[in-house]
Every structure is written in structure tokens, then in C-alpha cells.
Amino acid sequence: MQMSETRQIAASPAEVYAALLDPDMLIKCVPGATEVTGSAEEGFEATVVQKVGPVKATFKGQVTMTDMVPDKSIKISGEGKGGAAGFAKGGADVTLVAKDGGTELSYDVEAKVGGKLAQLGSRIIDGFAKKMADQFFNNLQESLEGPAADDAEDTADVAEDAPKKKGWFGRAKS
């Protein structure tokens, strides 16, 4: 499974790069992470609890950072074993470019699974892998930029002022 995406983050490339190397930031960003220890130089050890379709597993694995070009790019590789559930491994090539007063972050992700997880089918696995990557980079962006509280308040105000609409079931009974 492979995918690519680009997103704009309102932080400098140096801040984004530093966040990718910080175990405290990684535990906030990796969905389901319960523990992240180690360093970028020696590699990280992580424990992640995830449910993929009907299979819930605790993965213990290693994450290594290679091809590190400060404030420009990094290659993140990881491999985890989930006991009877199987294994997952993959990597991401992350590129950072200063743009519009912030950072344009681009990533190319590749993931592979084996064991019971592989039996779920590529459609479930691909969807799950995309969701995990999106959540990781959304969490990273929110951690660096802060929560979009103003957006949430604006949406709530609009919802309160909006006229109440009947659902399709209410219309069918009328």
C-alpha cells in the first residue's frame, strides 16, 4: 500500500523537523501510542494499541530515522509485531519546504502487513493505513499550531442559529 499527501503547517521547517524527532511529540501524534522511548539517533521503541477491523492488537516495535537532512527531510521506518494479529511495517519519506510563512510537509508512505491482519483484505488495510497517516499528521499539525478553537466556536454558533430541519423519517410520516 502506498500513498502520498501534502499539507501546510503554520510552523517553521525547523519546528516541524524538531517535532518529528521528539519522543514526547511522537506519543501525542501516533494514534494509539501508549509508550515511545529512545532517540532519533539510536531509534525509538514504541507500544501502540490499535483495532483494525475485527482485530485488536498491541504492537511493540522499533522506529528508525535515516537520511536526516535537518529542517529539510527525513525517512521514518518502523516495524511492529502484534502477537497473533501479525505484523506491520512501513516507512515514510517526509520532505519539508518553507512556504507561505510556514512549512509545506509532503510525505510518501508505504505499508505492509502480515498474519491475521493480511487476511482482512487490502481494502480494509489500505483504509486503515490512510487513516493512521492522516491522524498522525493531523495530530502533528494541531500540536504545532494549537487547536482550531475559533473554528469550532464558529461552527457551534451557526448550528444554534440554523433553522431546525426534519429528517427524512419525519417527512415520511407527515
Stockholm file with secondary structure:
# STOCKHOLM 1.0

chainA/1-174         MQMSETRQIAASPAEVYAALLDPDMLIKCVPGATEVTGSAEEGFEATVVQKVGPVKATFKGQVTMTDMVPDKSIKISGEGKGGAAGFAKGGADVTLVAKDGGTELSYDVEAKVGGKLAQLGSRIIDGFAKKMADQFFNNLQESLEGPAADDAEDTADVAEDAPKKKGWFGRAKS
#=GR chainA/1-174 SS CEEEEEEEESSCHHHHHHHHTCHHHHHHHSTTEEEEEEETTTEEEEEEEEEETTEEEEEEEEEEEEEEETTTEEEEEEEEECGGGCEEEEEEEEEEEEETTEEEEEEEEEEEEEGGGGGGCHHHHHHHHHHHHHHHHHHHHHHHHCCCHHHHHHHHHHHHHSCCCCCHHHHHHC
#=GC SS_cons         CEEEEEEEESSCHHHHHHHHTCHHHHHHHSTTEEEEEEETTTEEEEEEEEEETTEEEEEEEEEEEEEEETTTEEEEEEEEECGGGCEEEEEEEEEEEEETTEEEEEEEEEEEEEGGGGGGCHHHHHHHHHHHHHHHHHHHHHHHHCCCHHHHHHHHHHHHHSCCCCCHHHHHHC
//
